[in-house]
Amino acid sequence: LQVYLQGGVSQLESWDPKPGTEFGGPFRAIPTSVPGMHISELRPYTAQRMHHLSIVRSINLKTNDHTQGRLFMEKGRRAGE
């Protein structure tokens, strides 16, 4: 199951709070059921069940086009291939 929230909540307020950095979000990072994995304090129920989930925190493409990037993420190949 892929959850894709275009225009959804910021990653800094959900899955990747970046604690202790100048660019971090406004909420604390809390530990999850996966050692070393932290998510926003706004998701305590999810944190308890993190061992059942996966988070992709980095995807890099050679384009700045978010539409093309989204299509690549969903299909595993560039549009038109």
DSSP file (Angstrom, degrees, kcal/mol; ACC not computed):
  #  RESIDUE AA STRUCTURE BP1 BP2  ACC     N-H-->O    O-->H-N    N-H-->O    O-->H-N    TCO  KAPPA ALPHA  PHI   PSI    X-CA   Y-CA   Z-CA
    1    1 A L              0   0    0      0, 0.0     2,-0.5     0, 0.0     0, 0.0   0.000 360.0 360.0 360.0 123.3    0.0    0.0    0.0
    2    2 A Q        -     0   0    0      2,-0.0     2,-0.7    72,-0.0    72,-0.0  -0.907 360.0-157.0-104.5 128.0    1.5    3.3   -1.0
    3    3 A V        +     0   0    0     -2,-0.5     2,-0.6     2,-0.0     0, 0.0  -0.921  14.9 179.6-105.3 112.6    0.2    6.4    0.7
    4    4 A Y        -     0   0    0     -2,-0.7     2,-0.7     2,-0.0    -2,-0.0  -0.953   7.2-175.4-118.0 115.1    0.8    9.5   -1.5
    5    5 A L    >   -     0   0    0     -2,-0.6     3,-2.4     4,-0.1     2,-0.3  -0.701   6.3-166.6-113.7  79.0   -0.4   12.8   -0.1
    6    6 A Q  T 3  S+     0   0    0     -2,-0.7     3,-0.1     1,-0.3    -2,-0.0  -0.502  85.6   6.9 -64.7 123.9    0.2   15.5   -2.7
    7    7 A G  T 3  S+     0   0    0     -2,-0.3    -1,-0.3     1,-0.1     3,-0.1   0.631 107.8 134.9  76.6  13.2   -0.2   18.7   -0.9
    8    8 A G    <   -     0   0    0     -3,-2.4    -1,-0.1     1,-0.2     3,-0.1   0.088  62.6 -42.2 -80.6-164.7   -0.4   16.9    2.4
    9    9 A V  S    S-     0   0    0      1,-0.1    -1,-0.2    -3,-0.1    -4,-0.1  -0.251  72.0 -95.2 -61.6 146.0    1.2   17.5    5.7
   10   10 A S    >   -     0   0    0      1,-0.1     3,-1.3    -3,-0.1     4,-0.1  -0.297  23.2-126.5 -62.4 144.6    4.9   18.5    5.7
   11   11 A Q  G > >S+     0   0    0      1,-0.3     5,-2.9     2,-0.2     3,-1.1   0.791 111.4  63.0 -61.9 -26.7    7.5   15.8    6.1
   12   12 A L  G 3 5S+     0   0    0      1,-0.2    15,-0.4     3,-0.2    13,-0.3   0.719 106.5  43.8 -70.8 -19.8    8.9   17.9    9.0
   13   13 A E  G < 5S+     0   0    0     -3,-1.3    -1,-0.2    12,-0.1    -2,-0.2   0.249 130.5  16.4-105.3  10.0    5.6   17.5   10.8
   14   14 A S  T < 5S+     0   0    0     -3,-1.1    26,-3.0    -4,-0.1    -3,-0.2   0.318 127.8   5.7-140.4 -86.8    5.2   13.8   10.1
   15   15 A W  T   5S+     0   0    0      1,-0.2    -3,-0.2    24,-0.2    23,-0.1   0.701 127.3  31.4 -91.5 -22.0    7.8   11.3    8.9
   16   16 A D      < +     0   0    0     -5,-2.9    -1,-0.2    -6,-0.1    23,-0.1  -0.578  58.3 166.0-140.2  72.7   11.1   13.2    8.9
   17   17 A P        -     0   0    0      0, 0.0     8,-2.2     0, 0.0    -5,-0.1   0.646  33.4-145.6 -70.4 -15.1   11.2   15.9   11.6
   18   18 A K    >   -     0   0    0      6,-0.2     3,-1.1     1,-0.1     6,-0.2   0.942  21.2-153.7  51.8  59.3   15.0   16.5   11.4
   19   19 A P  T 3   +     0   0    0      0, 0.0    -1,-0.1     0, 0.0     3,-0.1  -0.280  68.6  20.0 -64.7 147.0   15.5   17.2   15.1
   20   20 A G  T 3  S+     0   0    0      1,-0.2     2,-0.3     2,-0.1    -2,-0.1   0.638  99.2 110.5  73.8  15.1   18.4   19.4   16.2
   21   21 A T  S X  S-     0   0    0     -3,-1.1     3,-1.3     4,-0.1    -1,-0.2  -0.831  77.9-119.1-118.4 160.1   18.9   21.1   12.8
   22   22 A E  T 3  S+     0   0    0     -2,-0.3    -1,-0.1     1,-0.3    -2,-0.1   0.746 116.6  47.4 -67.4 -21.4   18.2   24.6   11.7
   23   23 A F  T 3  S+     0   0    0     -5,-0.1    -1,-0.3    -4,-0.1   -11,-0.0   0.336  86.9 125.2-100.9   6.0   15.7   23.3    9.2
   24   24 A G    <   -     0   0    0     -3,-1.3    -6,-0.2    -6,-0.2   -12,-0.1  -0.123  63.1-101.6 -65.4 162.1   13.9   20.9   11.5
   25   25 A G        -     0   0    0     -8,-2.2    -1,-0.1   -13,-0.3    -4,-0.1  -0.150  31.2-103.7 -77.8 176.8   10.1   21.0   12.1
   26   26 A P  S    S+     0   0    0      0, 0.0     2,-0.3     0, 0.0   -13,-0.1   0.549  94.8  74.8 -80.9  -7.8    8.3   22.6   15.1
   27   27 A F  S    S-     0   0    0    -15,-0.4    -2,-0.2   -10,-0.1   -13,-0.1  -0.726  85.1-102.3-109.9 156.6    7.5   19.3   16.8
   28   28 A R        -     0   0    0     -2,-0.3    13,-2.4    12,-0.1     2,-0.4  -0.323  30.8-122.9 -69.0 153.6    9.7   16.8   18.8
   29   29 A A  E     -A   40   0A   0     11,-0.2    11,-0.2    12,-0.1    -1,-0.1  -0.844  28.4-161.3 -94.3 136.2   10.9   13.6   17.2
   30   30 A I  E     -A   39   0A   0      9,-3.3     9,-1.9    -2,-0.4    12,-0.0  -0.889  21.6-106.0-117.6 150.3    9.9   10.5   19.1
   31   31 A P  E     -A   38   0A   0      0, 0.0     7,-0.2     0, 0.0     2,-0.2  -0.332  34.1-152.9 -69.4 156.1   11.4    7.0   18.9
   32   32 A T        -     0   0    0      5,-1.7    16,-0.2     2,-0.6     4,-0.2  -0.550  37.5 -88.3-116.1-176.1    9.5    4.3   17.1
   33   33 A S  S    S+     0   0    0     14,-2.2    15,-0.1    -2,-0.2    14,-0.1   0.504 111.0  80.2 -73.7  -3.5    9.4    0.5   17.4
   34   34 A V  S >  S-     0   0    0      3,-0.2     3,-2.3    13,-0.2    -2,-0.6  -0.930  95.5-114.4-103.6 118.1   12.4    0.4   15.0
   35   35 A P  T 3  S+     0   0    0      0, 0.0     3,-0.1     0, 0.0    -2,-0.1  -0.249  98.5  10.4 -54.6 130.7   15.7    1.2   16.7
   36   36 A G  T 3  S+     0   0    0      1,-0.2     2,-0.5    -4,-0.2    -3,-0.1   0.315 100.1 116.5  84.9  -8.5   17.2    4.5   15.5
   37   37 A M    <   -     0   0    0     -3,-2.3    -5,-1.7    -5,-0.1     2,-0.4  -0.825  40.6-179.1 -98.0 128.1   14.0    5.5   13.6
   38   38 A H  E     +A   31   0A   0     -2,-0.5     2,-0.3    -7,-0.2    -9,-0.0  -0.956   5.6 176.5-125.8 144.8   12.2    8.6   14.8
   39   39 A I  E     -A   30   0A   0     -9,-1.9    -9,-3.3    -2,-0.4   -24,-0.2  -0.811  44.7 -61.2-133.7 177.9    9.1   10.3   13.6
   40   40 A S  E >   -A   29   0A   0    -26,-3.0     3,-2.1    -2,-0.3   -11,-0.2  -0.250  39.7-122.8 -64.3 145.6    7.0   13.3   14.7
   41   41 A E  T 3  S+     0   0    0    -13,-2.4    -1,-0.1     1,-0.3   -12,-0.1   0.631 107.5  75.9 -61.1 -13.3    5.5   13.4   18.1
   42   42 A L  T 3  S+     0   0    0    -14,-0.2    -1,-0.3     1,-0.2     3,-0.2   0.570  92.7  54.4 -74.1  -7.7    2.2   13.9   16.3
   43   43 A R    <>  +     0   0    0     -3,-2.1     4,-2.3   -29,-0.2    -1,-0.2  -0.405  58.5 143.5-123.6  55.8    2.2   10.2   15.3
   44   44 A P  H  > S+     0   0    0      0, 0.0     4,-1.4     0, 0.0    -1,-0.1   0.882  75.9  50.7 -65.6 -37.4    2.5    8.3   18.6
   45   45 A Y  H  > S+     0   0    0      1,-0.2     4,-0.7     2,-0.2     3,-0.2   0.919 112.6  46.8 -64.7 -43.7    0.2    5.4   17.5
   46   46 A T  H >4 S+     0   0    0      1,-0.2     3,-1.1     2,-0.2     4,-0.3   0.891 106.1  59.5 -64.3 -39.8    2.2    5.0   14.2
   47   47 A A  H >< S+     0   0    0     -4,-2.3   -14,-2.2     1,-0.3     3,-0.9   0.858 101.5  54.5 -58.1 -36.3    5.5    5.1   16.1
   48   48 A Q  H 3< S+     0   0    0     -4,-1.4    -1,-0.3     1,-0.2     3,-0.2   0.739 116.2  37.8 -69.0 -22.7    4.4    2.0   18.1
   49   49 A R  T X< S+     0   0    0     -3,-1.1     3,-2.3    -4,-0.7    -1,-0.2   0.165  77.1 117.2-114.5  15.7    3.8    0.1   14.9
   50   50 A M  G X   +     0   0    0     -3,-0.9     3,-2.2     1,-0.3    -1,-0.1   0.772  63.1  72.9 -59.6 -27.2    6.6    1.4   12.8
   51   51 A H  G 3  S+     0   0    0      1,-0.3    -1,-0.3    -3,-0.2    -2,-0.1   0.620  96.2  53.0 -64.4 -10.3    8.1   -2.1   12.5
   52   52 A H  G <  S+     0   0    0     -3,-2.3    -1,-0.3     2,-0.0     2,-0.2   0.439 107.2  63.9 -97.8  -2.8    5.2   -2.9   10.1
   53   53 A L    <   -     0   0    0     -3,-2.2     2,-0.4    -4,-0.2    -7,-0.0  -0.676  64.7-143.6-120.4 168.8    5.9    0.1    7.8
   54   54 A S        -     0   0    0     -2,-0.2     2,-0.4     2,-0.0    -3,-0.0  -0.982   9.7-159.4-129.8 145.3    8.6    1.4    5.5
   55   55 A I        -     0   0    0     -2,-0.4     2,-0.7   -40,-0.0    -2,-0.0  -0.994   5.9-157.2-125.5 129.6    9.6    5.1    4.9
   56   56 A V        +     0   0    0     -2,-0.4     3,-0.1     1,-0.1    -2,-0.0  -0.930  17.8 171.6-101.5 113.7   11.5    6.3    1.9
   57   57 A R        +     0   0    0     -2,-0.7     2,-0.3     1,-0.2    -1,-0.1   0.431  61.2  42.6-104.7  -0.5   13.2    9.5    2.9
   58   58 A S        +     0   0    0      2,-0.0     2,-0.4     0, 0.0    -1,-0.2  -0.932  50.4 161.5-151.1 125.6   15.3   10.2   -0.1
   59   59 A I        -     0   0    0     -2,-0.3     2,-0.4    -3,-0.1    14,-0.0  -0.985  16.9-167.7-137.3 128.4   14.6    9.9   -3.8
   60   60 A N        +     0   0    0     -2,-0.4     2,-0.3     2,-0.0    -2,-0.0  -0.971   9.6 171.3-122.7 132.2   16.8   11.7   -6.4
   61   61 A L        -     0   0    0     -2,-0.4     8,-0.0     2,-0.3    -2,-0.0  -0.859  43.0-115.0-127.4 166.4   16.1   12.3  -10.0
   62   62 A K  S    S+     0   0    0     -2,-0.3     2,-0.3     2,-0.0    -2,-0.0  -0.053  93.0  71.9 -92.7  33.2   17.9   14.3  -12.7
   63   63 A T        -     0   0    0      2,-0.1    -2,-0.3     1,-0.0     6,-0.0  -0.985  66.6-147.5-142.8 152.2   14.9   16.6  -13.1
   64   64 A N        +     0   0    0     -2,-0.3     2,-0.8     4,-0.0     3,-0.1   0.278  67.7 113.6 -98.2   9.0   13.3   19.3  -11.0
   65   65 A D     >  -     0   0    0      1,-0.2     4,-2.2     2,-0.0     5,-0.2  -0.729  50.9-164.7 -86.3 108.4    9.9   18.4  -12.4
   66   66 A H  H  > S+     0   0    0     -2,-0.8     4,-2.6     1,-0.2     5,-0.2   0.827  87.8  57.0 -64.5 -32.0    7.8   17.0   -9.5
   67   67 A T  H  > S+     0   0    0      2,-0.2     4,-2.3     1,-0.2    -1,-0.2   0.943 109.4  44.6 -64.4 -46.4    5.2   15.5  -11.9
   68   68 A Q  H  > S+     0   0    0      1,-0.2     4,-2.3     2,-0.2    -2,-0.2   0.898 113.6  51.7 -62.7 -40.0    7.9   13.5  -13.7
   69   69 A G  H  X S+     0   0    0     -4,-2.2     4,-2.3     2,-0.2    -2,-0.2   0.895 108.8  50.1 -63.4 -41.0    9.3   12.5  -10.3
   70   70 A R  H  X S+     0   0    0     -4,-2.6     4,-2.3     2,-0.2    -2,-0.2   0.919 110.7  49.2 -63.5 -44.1    5.9   11.4   -9.1
   71   71 A L  H  X S+     0   0    0     -4,-2.3     4,-2.5     1,-0.2     6,-0.4   0.904 111.2  50.1 -62.7 -40.8    5.4    9.3  -12.2
   72   72 A F  H  X S+     0   0    0     -4,-2.3     4,-2.7     1,-0.2     5,-0.2   0.917 111.0  49.5 -62.5 -43.2    8.8    7.7  -11.8
   73   73 A M  H  < S+     0   0    0     -4,-2.3    -2,-0.2     1,-0.2    -1,-0.2   0.894 115.6  42.7 -63.5 -40.7    8.1    6.9   -8.2
   74   74 A E  H  < S+     0   0    0     -4,-2.3    -2,-0.2    -5,-0.1    -1,-0.2   0.855 127.7  27.7 -75.6 -35.6    4.8    5.3   -9.0
   75   75 A K  H  < S-     0   0    0     -4,-2.5    -2,-0.2     2,-0.3    -3,-0.2   0.655  94.8-126.9-104.1 -18.8    5.8    3.3  -12.1
   76   76 A G  S  < S+     0   0    0     -4,-2.7     2,-0.3    -5,-0.3    -4,-0.2   0.611  83.8  67.2  79.9  10.9    9.5    2.7  -11.5
   77   77 A R  S    S-     0   0    0     -6,-0.4    -2,-0.3    -5,-0.2    -1,-0.2  -0.974  92.2 -84.5-153.9 163.4   10.5    4.2  -14.8
   78   78 A R    >   -     0   0    0     -2,-0.3     3,-1.9     1,-0.1    -9,-0.1  -0.328  58.2 -86.9 -69.3 153.5   10.4    7.5  -16.6
   79   79 A A  T 3  S+     0   0    0      1,-0.3    -1,-0.1   -11,-0.1    -7,-0.0  -0.368 116.0  24.3 -59.0 135.8    7.3    8.7  -18.3
   80   80 A G  T 3         0   0    0     -3,-0.1    -1,-0.3    -2,-0.0    -2,-0.1   0.320 360.0 360.0  90.4  -7.7    7.1    7.3  -21.9
   81   81 A E    <         0   0    0     -3,-1.9    -2,-0.1     0, 0.0    -3,-0.1   0.452 360.0 360.0 -92.5 360.0    9.4    4.4  -21.2
